[in-house]
Amino acid sequence: MTTLYLVRHGTTDGNAQGIFQGQVDLPLNDLGHRQGEYLAKRFEGVHLDAVYSSPLIRARQTAEFLCRGRDLSPILEPDLMEINAGRLDGRLGADNERDYPEVMATLFSDISRFAPPKGETTQQVYDRVVSRITQIAAENAGKTVAVVAHGFALMTYNNFMRGIPRDRLQRLMMGNMAVSTVLYEDPAHPMLQTLADESHIPEELRFLHGTEKS
């Protein structure tokens, strides 16, 4: 049996300010580092054979909390990066809703069809994230690994795990530093054990802004 822990990165100033971060490379803020300490405690005593991470700094810093006290370094995987939201990246959600109302309406009403100008579509993110996590599970048969990525990217895999058709995706967003646990006998057929668990994070330190995507 293979076990994967899927972890969303901790909070950044972009999250706190309601910025559509996408592939803007912002580090964890103070809250994100505090969340990371609790993530490290959550995994004390949990054996990990490897830790994979998006190369964006907020994910790498989160992965480093998982590597603490282990002879491990994050394995950087470009296919785990957040959506490239093109012209939406780095802008306040309110500004995007003003300047790109139809695009943003699709984000909230039919996320399967989300296609930011000059960026990736939801379907493109779905394809690369599902493919790479499936490969990671196959490459680590019988092992226990962690995968650190982003809200939108993990949302696509959350839908895949739950068997939701790709043309009817739901907004299954994880809070910052939340953990999902997945078991595999077959890499192509994940068995979801827990989704978006935040029990290791004190309630006052939990964060999921209503409009940010990162």
N, C-alpha and C positions, 0 to 999 in steps of 0.2 A: 504494500500500500504506500502510495506517495502522498505527502502532506504539503500543501502550499498555504502560507499565510499571505494574504493580500493586504497591503497596508497603504493607506493614503497618507501623504506627507502632512507635516504639521502646519500650523497657521503662519501666514506671512502678512506683511503690511498690505499687500495687494488684496488678500482675503478681507482684512479688516476694513479696507477702504471701499470695498465693492468694485474692485477693478477686475475686468476680464483679463486674467493673466495669460492664459494660453501658454505660449512658449517664451514669454517674457521671463527672464531668469532672475527671479527675486529670492533672497535667502529667507530662512525662518526668522521670525521676529522673536521678541522675548517670550510671548505666549507659546509660540511654536517650540522653543527650547524647553520650556517648562513641561509642555505635553510630552516632549521626547524623553524626559527623565522618567515619566510614568510608563512610557512605552518600554523603556529599558527594563524597568522593574517587572512589567508584564511578562517579559521573555526571560527573566532570570530562571535558570534551571531548565529552560526549553532548549533541547539540542537543535542546532541549525547546521546543515551541511553547506549552505551557500546563501548569500543575500544578493539578489538582483535589484537594480535600481535604474529608473530613468536618469539620464545624465544631467538634468536640470538641478541646480544647486539645492532647491528646497527638498527634493527627493533624496539627493545624495546625503544631505545633512541628517535626514530622518533615518536613512539606511545605516549611518554611522552609529546611531544609538543602538541599533540591532547588533552591530558588529562589536560593540564594547565588550571587553573581557574575553573575546574569542580570537582565534587566529584566522580571522576573515577580513576581507576588504570588499566593499561593494563592487559587483560586476555590472558595469554600465551597459545599458541596452537602449539604443536610440528608439527602437520600436515601442518602448514603454513611455515615451514622451507624451505630454499633454497635446491636445488638439492644437494645430496651427490655425488660429482663428483669423489670420490675415489682417484685414483692416479693423477688426474688432479688438485685436490684442492691445493690451496696455491702456485701455480706455475705461472710464466709468460705465457701469451698466446703464445708468440714466442717459448718458451721452449716446451710447449705442442704440438705445430704444428711440431716441429722438432722430438720429441720423439714418438708422437702418430699421425702421419699424417692422417691415414685413419679415426681414430675416430674423429679428428677435422674437417676433410673434411665433414663428415656426419653432424656434428653440423651446418655447414653453408649451406649444399646442401639439406639435408633431415632430419630436426631436429626431426621428428617423430621417426626416427630409432637411435637417439643418445643413445649410451650405453657406458659410460666411464668405464674403467677397475676398478673393485672392487668398483663400485659405483651404483647409481640408474639409471634406464633408464628413458627416457622422459615419457614413458607410465606409469611408476610407480609414477612419480611426478604428472602427469596429474590426475591419479586416486585419490591420497590422497588429492590434493588441491581442485579439483572440488567437491569431496565428502564433505570435511570439510566446504567449503564456502557455499555449498548448505544447509548443516545442520545449519550453523550460520544463514542463511536467514530464515530457517524454525523455529528456536528457538526464533527469534526476529520478528515474524510476526507483522506488523503494526508499527514497531519501526524504528529508524534511528541509524545505527552503522557504525563504521569505522573498516577496516581490513588492517593491515600493514604487508606487506610481501616483496618478493624479485623479481628481474627481471625475472629469469627463471620460478619461481613458478607462478607468475602472468601472464607470457606469456601463460602458459597452460590454465589458466582460460579465458584469453582474446580470445583465439581460441574457447573455449567452448561457450562463450557468442555470438560469431559471427556465430555459427553454422558450423564451419569448421570441417570436418571429422578428427578424431584423427589420421588417417594414412596419413594426408596431412597438418599437422600443419605448420603454418607460423611463422616467427620470429617477433611477435608483441610485441617488447620490449618497456617498459615504461622507461622514463628518471628518474633519481633520484629525489625523492620527487614529482613525478607526481601523479595525482589523476584521477581515473575513477569513474563515477557515474552510479550506476545500480539500477533499480527499479524492484520490484517483486510483482506480484499478486499470482504467483505460484513459490515456491522456485526452482523448476527444470527448470523454463523458464525465465531467466533473460532478462530484457529489457535494453540494453545499452543506456545510455543518452549521456555521454561524455567519450572518451577514451584518457587516458594519457594526461590530461590537465596540462600544465605547465604555464598557464597564470599568476599564483600567484608568480612565481619565475622570478626575473629579468633575462633578456637574458644572461647577463654576468655571472650569477651564475648557469646556467643550465649545466647539465653534463650527457652525455651518451657515454661512451667510446665504440669504435667500436667493441671490441672483448671481453669485460669482461662479466661475467655471475654471477650476484649476486643479 
